[in-house]
Amino acid sequence: MSEAASKIRVAIIGATGYTAFELIKILLRHPQAEITAVTTRQEDCPPISSVHSALTGRIDLNCELFDPATIAQKADVAFTCLPHTASMEAIPQLLAEGVRVIDLSADYRLTDPDVYAEWYGHVHTDPTRLGDVVYGLPELYRAQIPGKDLIANPGCYTSTSILALAPLLCGGFVEPEGIIIDGKSGVSGAGRSPKLGTLFPECNESVSPYSVGKHRHTPEIDQVLTDVSKLATSVVFTPHLIPMDRGLMCSVYARPAKSATARELLEAARNFYADSPFIRVVDHLPRTKDVAHTNFCDITIAVSRNTVQVFSALDNLIKGASGVAVQNFNLMHGFDETTALIV
């Protein structure tokens, strides 16, 4: 029986967070996937429907503690929705048991262990894999994803920024240095664990920048854009917390490398993403409301005062995390890339 003819058994490692919740909802409507295990670090191992009450009546699984041998008996593929450093502990064990992995953490996105240590403050414990893991942004690395055993899912800010800039850098339209990225994300981007800065009285009716000059997505953006454009790219990236549940908008500013109108740049971007079903190059200014709860990324381009301006919006939990993870799952297994993602 071919792989496409039988369901792929799926485990979700770290199933209590927002991205895991979105992932479960998508996979429940996937005709080729069956969720067979969900794990937690909670000793009482509650039903997953008691962790995410919206799943009541939709999935009948108890959470379990992580054990790679047990997971291997139940699942063919694992989505690891763990914090950084926790993923690099679990993933080598899963791979050794023959389980393929799509990792939603940052542990395998960077290619240089020294850069990882510098930006994440931890020594990477699985450094020999870095550089060999495919970066799971299908719009740029689609051809490399099928057949791989480990995919590094991109971050939400990085996806929004990279998708905005890749057509312009690859086409030689903008200079690779001096790029400014102003990012704004909904509060769910900070995760589900309680933190002072994301409590309602702290973040409601307030917009605030954070991690100025030191946000961990910065080297990831530089790395990927340098790789795809073959130009040494350097960005200044500043994220902001916006008092809304979900959604992410990046406003990007770059110096033109050659003369081009906004219409010409839009046409170049449309050609660049002609085979990418989830990229919508639009003539209007994107809004987070237009992409909420979808796997679409909306992009537009303007030219003003000798500056190329790019505006890019996506749902941080879907196209910025769980939706692109399912895109990668589909490509890994030879399914149509849009399966379960267009509803």
C-alpha positions, -999 to +999 in steps of 0.1 A: +000+000+000+014+035-009+020+060+017-006+083+002-032+055+005-028+050+043-031+075+071+001+089+086+001+085+124+010+118+141+022+127+175+022+162+189+050+167+214+042+195+238+005+197+231-007+222+256+003+255+239-015+277+213+004+264+183-003+228+193-040+237+196-041+251+161-021+222+148-046+197+163-075+216+147-059+215+113-049+178+115-083+168+126-096+178+091-066+163+073-078+133+053-043+116+054-034+122+091-044+105+123-034+120+157-023+091+178-004+107+207-002+140+225+024+147+252+027+170+281+051+177+310+021+177+334+024+147+357-014+142+359-016+136+321-051+152+315-073+146+285-063+169+257-099+182+256-096+194+292-065+214+282-081+228+251-118+228+259-128+237+223-117+201+214-144+185+235-161+158+215-135+161+187-106+141+199-104+114+226-068+112+237-052+116+271-019+135+272+011+113+281+046+120+293+072+120+266+089+087+259+105+083+225+102+045+223+065+047+231+060+075+206+077+054+179+052+026+185+023+050+180+035+076+154+053+079+121+058+117+124+061+140+154+054+177+155+076+191+183+059+221+199+085+226+226+105+255+238+140+260+225+166+237+242+138+212+250+135+203+213+172+196+208+169+170+237+138+153+223+145+153+186+177+131+184+158+105+205+128+105+181+150+103+150+169+074+165+136+056+169+127+062+133+102+090+138+103+118+113+101+153+129+087+187+121+102+210+147+083+242+156+110+255+180+141+275+170+166+248+178+174+237+142+168+269+122+203+283+125+231+267+107+260+278+130+261+265+166+281+295+177+254+319+164+228+298+182+248+300+214+253+338+210+216+346+204+199+319+226+224+318+255+227+280+254+253+256+239+236+235+212+237+198+222+231+185+187+254+207+166+263+182+139+228+184+125+229+221+121+234+231+085+219+198+072+184+205+083+160+220+057+145+253+067+108+247+064+096+277+044+080+260+014+079+291-008+118+291-008+128+255+000+099+235-014+121+212-035+142+202-006+115+192+018+101+159+004+117+128+019+135+146+047+133+132+083+137+166+101+123+200+091+130+232+109+097+251+109+103+289+106+094+315+131+064+338+126+083+371+124+109+355+102+083+341+078+066+375+075+099+394+069+116+368+046+085+364+024+083+402+021+120+406+011+129+375-009+115+386-043+132+420-040+166+407-030+166+378-054+157+402-082+184+427-073+158+454-066+170+465-031+203+468-013+210+439+011+222+462+039+204+489+059+171+471+057+147+481+085+119+457+096+092+470+120+072+440+132+040+440+152+025+408+167-006+398+187-001+386+223-005+349+214+030+352+199+043+352+234+029+317+241+004+304+266+025+304+298+016+333+320+040+363+319+037+397+335+041+416+303+012+397+286-013+400+314-044+418+302-039+449+324-003+452+313-007+449+275-043+461+268-045+496+253-007+497+249+018+491+221+054+484+232+086+475+215+107+446+230+140+428+225+154+459+207+186+451+190+187+415+204+156+397+191+165+361+183+148+361+149+174+386+136+201+361+126+175+338+112+162+365+089+198+374+078+208+338+073+178+328+051+178+359+030+216+357+024+211+320+014+184+326-011+196+358-026+234+351-024+238+386-011+252+393+024+220+406+040+218+425+072+186+438+088+176+459+117+146+441+132+124+456+160+093+437+172+063+453+190+035+438+211+000+447+199-030+443+221-048+417+200-050+380+202-034+370+169-020+384+137+014+398+126+023+427+104+058+437+092+065+471+076+099+468+058+120+496+045+149+491+020+171+512-003+165+506-040+194+490-059+180+500-093+151+520-106+117+503-105+081+514-100+058+499-074+039+483-103+071+466-116+080+454-081+046+440-076+048+421-109+082+407-099+068+395-066+038+379-083+061+361-107+084+350-078+054+335-060+035+322-090+037+286-077+030+295-040-007+290-033-005+308+001+011+340-010-012+368-021+005+398-036-021+424-034-026+460-046-041+472-013-024+476+021-027+443+039-046+439+072-041+413+099-079+408+099-078+396+062-054+367+070-066+358+105-073+320+110-058+313+075-025+301+060-023+331+037+004+358+037-006+391+021+021+413+007+022+446-011+049+470-022+052+508-025+079+532-035+082+565-017+111+591-014+137+567-027+127+540-003+111+506-012+083+498+014+070+463+018+040+454+039+034+418+049+007+403+071-001+368+083-016+349+112+012+342+136-003+309+148-012+295+114+011+307+085+035+317+112+036+283+129+010+255+127-002+260+091+032+261+076+041+230+097+012+212+079+025+225+046+058+208+054+040+177+065+022+176+031+053+181+011+072+155+032+047+129+023+038+138-013+004+152-005-010+183-022+005+213-004-028+229+004-044+198+020-064+207+051-052+243+048-078+259+026-113+258+041 
